[in-house]
Amino acid sequence: MSKKFQIIALAALIISAPLAAVAEADRDYPTELNEVQILVNGYSIRVVNASGQDYNVYNIAGIKITSGHIESNDEKLNVRLPKGCYILKVGKMVRKITIK
């Protein structure tokens, strides 16, 4: 294998690796049947498969905005948030959400 080919192959690997990681991180589908799903649509936040868990909502500065307990397996959170980015923690799962 020529030195030039090895360098090109290595460069292609380095460039494509971060793209694969981003694609995996942005998935919105569960990998397991009981994985917690967080779905945001406008001002509505829906949490699926998190029955019995607590949730916390933080602003981007890390200040807790609200918290509560999820009672059912498919629950709509009753939080009134202005437009912006927030951090939602449900049990051990942490997700960045955007209210548009």
C-alpha positions as CSV (number, residue, x, y, z in Angstrom):
1,M,0.0,0.0,0.0
2,S,1.4,3.4,-1.0
3,K,2.1,6.1,1.6
4,K,-0.2,8.5,-0.3
5,F,-3.1,6.0,-0.1
6,Q,-2.5,5.4,3.6
7,I,-2.7,9.2,4.3
8,I,-5.9,9.6,2.3
9,A,-7.5,6.6,4.0
10,L,-6.6,7.9,7.4
11,A,-7.9,11.4,6.6
12,A,-11.2,10.0,5.4
13,L,-11.5,8.0,8.6
14,I,-10.8,11.0,10.8
15,I,-13.3,13.2,8.9
16,S,-16.1,10.6,8.9
17,A,-15.8,9.6,12.6
18,P,-17.3,12.8,14.1
19,L,-20.2,12.7,11.5
20,A,-21.1,9.1,12.6
21,A,-21.1,10.2,16.3
22,V,-23.3,13.2,15.6
23,A,-25.8,11.0,13.6
24,E,-26.0,8.5,16.5
25,A,-26.5,11.3,19.1
26,D,-29.3,13.0,17.2
27,R,-31.5,9.9,16.9
28,D,-35.1,10.3,18.2
29,Y,-36.0,6.6,18.2
30,P,-35.6,4.1,21.1
31,T,-32.9,1.5,20.8
32,E,-34.6,-0.7,23.4
33,L,-38.3,-1.3,23.9
34,N,-38.5,0.4,27.3
35,E,-36.1,3.3,26.6
36,V,-37.4,6.7,27.8
37,Q,-38.5,8.9,24.9
38,I,-38.7,12.7,25.1
39,L,-40.8,14.3,22.4
40,V,-41.1,18.1,22.0
41,N,-43.7,19.7,19.7
42,G,-44.0,23.4,20.1
43,Y,-44.7,24.1,23.8
44,S,-45.7,20.5,24.5
45,I,-43.3,18.0,26.1
46,R,-44.3,14.4,26.0
47,V,-42.4,11.7,28.0
48,V,-42.9,8.0,27.1
49,N,-41.8,4.9,29.2
50,A,-40.8,6.9,32.3
51,S,-43.6,5.9,34.7
52,G,-42.6,6.5,38.4
53,Q,-39.6,8.7,37.6
54,D,-39.0,12.3,38.6
55,Y,-38.2,15.0,36.1
56,N,-36.3,18.3,36.4
57,V,-36.1,21.2,33.9
58,Y,-33.1,23.5,34.0
59,N,-32.3,26.6,32.0
60,I,-29.0,26.8,30.1
61,A,-27.3,28.4,33.1
62,G,-28.1,25.2,35.1
63,I,-30.8,26.8,37.3
64,K,-33.7,24.5,38.1
65,I,-36.9,25.9,36.6
66,T,-39.4,23.2,37.6
67,S,-39.7,19.6,38.7
68,G,-42.3,16.9,39.1
69,H,-43.1,13.2,39.1
70,I,-44.2,11.2,36.1
71,E,-47.2,9.0,36.9
72,S,-48.0,7.2,33.6
73,N,-46.1,5.6,30.8
74,D,-47.2,8.2,28.3
75,E,-47.4,11.6,30.0
76,K,-47.6,15.2,28.8
77,L,-45.7,17.5,31.1
78,N,-47.6,20.6,32.3
79,V,-44.8,23.1,32.2
80,R,-45.1,26.6,30.8
81,L,-41.7,27.5,29.3
82,P,-40.9,30.5,27.2
83,K,-39.1,29.9,23.9
84,G,-35.5,28.8,24.3
85,C,-33.2,25.9,25.1
86,Y,-33.6,23.9,28.3
87,I,-32.1,20.7,29.9
88,L,-34.7,18.1,30.8
89,K,-33.6,15.3,33.2
90,V,-36.0,12.3,33.5
91,G,-34.6,9.7,35.9
92,K,-31.0,9.2,34.7
93,M,-31.6,10.4,31.2
94,V,-30.6,14.0,30.3
95,R,-31.7,15.7,27.1
96,K,-31.4,19.2,25.6
97,I,-34.8,20.4,24.5
98,T,-35.8,23.5,22.5
99,I,-39.1,25.3,22.9
100,K,-39.9,27.0,19.6
